[in-house]
């Protein structure tokens, strides 16, 4: 039986809630058969079906199936056959998964909330404990949902009109027995001088929300300051020395890829508006951090942007000679300055004007690239704007290839479906995937993709990256 038809039929059983039916099809058509299986989606399906399969059938049958699916190569063979020539442009897109492998050891978005609660216990604040218990009771496990709700609550608490409108839209007028409009959910209507007015959030509530947001942000950024690069970061950082024009786009605000570029002697430019261009910016690798960085700070008053030297920030924090300030004082105007980062929200509120130009630079990099390589990026619904950037770049250039490196095989499959839906006649073979961990596959990929590319010397005779990093 054709593998694609089997995946379709078994997948339909799973989506329909019939795991027993899916297990029966697997037993009937795969167990003991010599059918060729190559699609990485089998691993995801088997992980879902196995608990039911092991109950319905003998243990040796489940063990046989385990071995059968483990034999499927985790990397598309076409990946290590891709080649780039000297002068070709490659754009990397790094998500949270790129900084998960050791020694970086940072949690992915799905793992952030449990990690946050673990760290919150050390703070010893009763309000955070109550919030943790409230989320647990209601099965809230997504940090994007939590931070989005806190952000909206903070914004609404400052503006009575917004608070009232949220009440109106979320809880439409209800009528009591006498035909009088009532608002039972969010607030009570108050009367002042014979006129109704909306109850406004009190100062203590606003203060607690702001303090909670700052605490959560501090709990998130603390581990990121200490994180070193892993083998995947170093593999990417070595590519500019191979004659390729590399742009690194990332939604991560940790410093892992920055440190890898520095240790590899690769000059780079943050391309951040307000910092000013480096004298030799044209010879530097572009590092586009779309959601900001732990070493960038922004003043709310004078809009000063400052990128502190990452190694100094990291060393000061680790040696405890200087704390990391979630809220600081601007040395120019005395106003409030804070880290220039966009936290994981269900929709991105870009409150830093300088970041908007970085989004444009990311889109330009994807459009100009011969190849786009996504590493540990989930293409979630919260970041549809990045998916649209990729789709536009793939549509304009039919020869552009997209490499997806993620341990979750469904990421590439879902992305193929999205691209197929918006690009007429899209050839899904243009998307090549690997489910190996990035610190394992990226060094192999970097070595194979440049095996036919020769280093491109600089006008002064030095190879790219040989210049010292300021």
N, C-alpha and C positions, 0 to 999 in steps of 0.2 A: 504494500500500500504506500502511496506517495506520502513523504514526510510532512509536507505542507498541509495536506488534507487531514492527517492525523492531529497535527497541532491545532488546526482550526476546530476540529470536532471535539477534541479533549478540552481545549480552552473554552468552548461553548458550554460544556458540561460544568466546568468550574465556575464560570461567570453566572450560570443559572443556579448555582448553589447545590448541584448534585455531584459531590465529591465521590460518592459511591459509584455513580455512573462513569465518572472519569477514571476511577481505579479499575473498573471492569474493562473499559476500552484499552487501558494500558496493559492489563493482564492478557487480554485477547490478542492484541496485535504486536506487542513488544516483547513480553516475557518469553524467553526461550527462542526468539526469532533472530535472524541475522540481518534485519533491516538496517540500512545505513542511517545513522543519526548524526547530524552535524550542527543543527541549530541550537544555539546557546539557550533558547527559551525553554528547552526541555528541563534544564536545571531548576528554573523558577517554578515550572509546573510540578515537577516531582517534589520539591520542597513543600508545596501546598497539599499535594495528594498523598504523600507517604504515610502520614498518621492513620488515614482511613485504609489505605492499601495494606498496611502491616496488620490491621485487625481482620480484614476480609480474607487474606491469603497467608500462606505459610511463611514463617520467618525467612526461610532460605530464598523464597521468591523475592521478598523485599531486599535481601542482601544482594541477590543477583542484579536487581534493578539499580541498587546503589552503585554497584561497580560499573554497570552499563552506562549510566549517565556521567559518572566520573571520567569515563574514557573520552567524552566529548572535549575537544580542544577548547580551552578558555579564550583563545585568541583566533580571530579570523586569519587564515593563512595569508590572505591578500595584504594584511597590515604590514608584514615584514618584507613585502615585495614592492612597496611604494618607494619611489625615488624622487629626490629633489636635486636640481642642478644649481650650480653656483649662481648667486644673484636672485634665486627664487625667494619669494616672501612666504613666511609661515606665521600664522597667528595662533597663539595658544589661548585657550579660555580655561582658567583654573577656578574650580569650585571648592567647596569645603572638603570634599573627598581627597583633594590633592594634598591636604595637610594632615590627613588622618594617620598614615603609616608612621611608625617609629623611625627616627627619634622625635619627629614633630609631635605626634600623639594628640592632635587636637580633635575634638568631637565633631561629627557631622551635624547638620541642622537637626536631623531626627534624634540625635543623641544629646543635643544641647540642653534641653529642659531637665532631664534627670541629673545631668552634670551640674546645672545651675542650682537645683534643689540641694544637692549634696554639699555644694559650697555655701549655700545660704544657711545651712545648719550651723556652720562655724561662726556666722555673724551674730546669731543669737537674738534675732529680732522677732517679737511676737507677731507683728503684722505679716512678715514673710512666712512664718509658720502657718498662720491662718490661711494665707493665700495658697500655700502648698496643699494643705488639707482640703480646701475648697476645690482646687483643680483635680486632686485625686478622686474626690467623691463624684465628680462629674465626668471623669474620664478624659480630661484635657491633657494631652501629651505633646502638643505642638507649640513650640516656643514662639512661632510667628503669630499664632492666635493670641497668646498671652500678651506679648509686647504690643501687638496692634490694638488690643482692647485697652491696655494701659495708656497708649499714646492718644487714642480717641477720647478716653475719659479725661486725660489731662487737658486736651484741647477744649473739650466741651465744658469742663469745669470753670474755664476762664471766661466763657462767653455764654451769657444767659440765653441769648437768642438761639445759639446752636443747641444748647441743652433742651430748650423747649421744642425745637424742631425735631430733634431725635425722638423726643417723647411722642410728638405727633405722628411721625412716620412709622415708628416701631410699634406703638400702642395706640391705634386710632381711637377716636372718641367713643366711649361706651356710655350708654344711657341707663340711668337708674330707673326705678319704678315710676318716678314722677316726671320722667322725660328730661331730667337735668343731666348735662354732660358731666362725666366723671373721668378722672385720670387715676386709676388705682395702682398702677405699677411703679412708675419711676418716682413720682413726687406727689405731694398733696398741694392742692390749690390753696393759696393764702389770700386773705382779704385785708386790704390796707386802705382806710378812708373810703370804704364802700366799693373799691375797685379790686378786681382780681389781679394777681400778679404771680409769676412763676417763682417757685422757691429756688433760690440760687445755691450753688454749692458753697459751703462755708470755707473760710480761710484754712482751717485745719485740714480739711479734705484735700484741698489743692496742694498744701504743703506736703502731706503724706504721699500723694501721687508723685510729685516731683522727686521726693526723696527715694521713693521706691524705684522709679525709673533710673535714677542715678546709681542706686545700689545694684540693680540688675545689670546695668551697663558695666559697672566696675567688676562684677563677678564674671562677666563674659570676657572682658579684655585682659584681666590678670594673667590667665594661662597663656594667652597669645603672645605676650611680651617675651616670655622665656623660651618659646618654642624654636628649636633649631630646624634648619632644612633637612629633608630626607633625600634619598637617592634620586627620586623623581625630580625634585627641584634642581639638583645638581646636573642631571642629564639635560634639562631644558637650558640651564645657564651655560652649558658647554657648547650649545649649537651655534651661537654667534661667531665662534672661532672657526667654524667650518665653511665660511663663505656665504651663509644664508642670512637674509634680512629677517630678523626675528622681532615680533611684537608680542608682549605678554599682557593679556587682558585678564583681570581677576576681580571677582566679587569678594575675595577674602581681604580682611584688613590686618591679618597677621603679617609678620615680617619675614616669613620663611623664604619666599622667592627673592626678596630683596637681599637677604643675607647670602643666598646661593650665588647671586650675580656678583656681589662684593667679593666673596671668597674666590670666585673664578676670575677675578680681575676684569670683569666686564663693565665698562662704564654704562650707566643707564640714566634715563631722564624720566621723571614722573609725569611730565607733560601737563603739570597742574597750573592752571591760571592763577597768577598772583605770586608765583615763585620766581618768575623770570626764566627765560631760556638760558641754558648753559652755552658758553662760547662755542663749544664743539658739539652742539645738540644733534646735528646731522649725522655724526659718527657714533651716536649712542643708541643703545637698545631702548626702545620705548617700553616703559612699564606703566600700564594704564590700570589704576586701582579704582574701579567704578564706584565702589561703596566706601572709599576713603581708606585711611591707614592709621594704625595705632600711634604713629609718630607724626601725624599731621594734626595741627590745632587751628581753630578758627575763632576769631573774636566776634561776638555778637554785635558789638558797638561799632568799631571802625572797620570791620570785615577784613582784618589782617589775617593772612594765611601764612603759616609757618610750618615747614617740614624740618623737624629736629633730626639730627644724625642718629640713625636707628641703633647703631652699635652703642652709642653713648646712652640712649634711653634704656636699652636692654641691660647694659652693664650696671647702670645706676640703680635700676630696679632690683636686679639679682643680688647686688652687693649691699642693698638697703642703704645706699647713700643719698637717694632721692626717691620719694614716692611718686606714683603715677597719679596725676590729678585728673579726676573726671570733671571737676570744675576748677578752673584756675583764674589768674589775673593777667590780663594783657599788659605787657611791659610798655606798650606804646601809649595807650589811652586809659589804662586802669579799668577797662571794662571786663566783662566776663568772657573767658575763653574756654572752650571745651574740645574734646577730641573730635576730629572731623571724620566721623564714621556714620554710616547708615545702618542701624541695627536690623536684625532679621524680622521684617514686618510682612504681613500678607499683601500690602501694597506699599511701594517705596515712596516715602515722603522726603523729597530732596530739599533740605533746608539750607544747603550750602551751594551758593551760585556757581562756585568753581567746579563742582562735580558735573554740572550739565555739559560743560565742554568736553569732559572726559568721555561721556556717553557718545558724543559725536565722534571722538577720536577712535573709540572702540568700533563703531559702525564702519568708519573709513578703513580701519585695519582689516576687518573681516572682508570687506569688499575688494581690497587690493591683494589679499593673500592668494597664493596658489593652493594652499592647503590650510584648513582650520583643524586644530587639534583640541578637543574638549577633554579635560581631565577632572574627574570627580565632580562634574557639574550636573545637577539633577534636572534642569529645564522645567522647574516647577511652575505652577500657575501664577505664583507670586512674582515671577520674573519673565513674564511673557514678552516684555520689550526686547530682551536679549534673544529669545527665540525668533522674534520678527526680524531682528538684525541679521541673524544667521540665514533665515529663509530668503531674505532679499538678496544677500550675497550669493547664495547658491542658485537663485533664479537668474541673476544677471550673467553669471559665468557658468555655463553648462559643464565646463571641464574641471571645476573646483571640486576637490575631495574633502570629505569631512571624516575625521577620525574621532571616535567616541571611546574613551577609556573610563570605564566605571564597573565596579564589581557587581552592580545590579544590571542584569541583561535586559531588563525591560526598558531602561533609559533609551538605548539605541532604537529599540523597536518602536516605542512611542514617538520618538523624534522622526523616524522614517515616515510614520503615519501622518504626522503633522506636516511634514514637508510635501508629502504626496498630495495632501489635501489642498495646498495653496500653490503648488508649482505644476503646471500642465505637463504631463508626460514625464514626471520625475522618475529617474532611474535610481531605484533604491540601492543598487550596488555602489553608488557614489559614497554611501555611508559605510565605513569599515569600523568594526568594533573589537574591543578586547575587554574581557571581564577579569583579567589578572589585576592584581593590585598595582597601582601606578609606580611604586618604587621598584617593582620587578620588571614590568614591561617597558617603561619609558627609557631606561638605559639601552635595552635591546633595540627599540624603535629608533632612538637617536643615532645609534651606530649604523643601523641598516639603511636609514633614509638618506644619509649623507655619504654612503660608501662610494658613490660615483661623483660626489661634489668635491671640488678642490678649494682650499682656503683662499679667500679673497684678500689680497694685501691692501693695506691703507696707502695713501699717497706718500707717507713718510717712511714706508717700508715695513711698518709694524703691522702685524695681523690684528684684526678686530678683537678688542678685549685686552690687548697687551698693555694699553695705557693704564697708569694707576688710577684708582678711584679717588676723587677728591674727598 
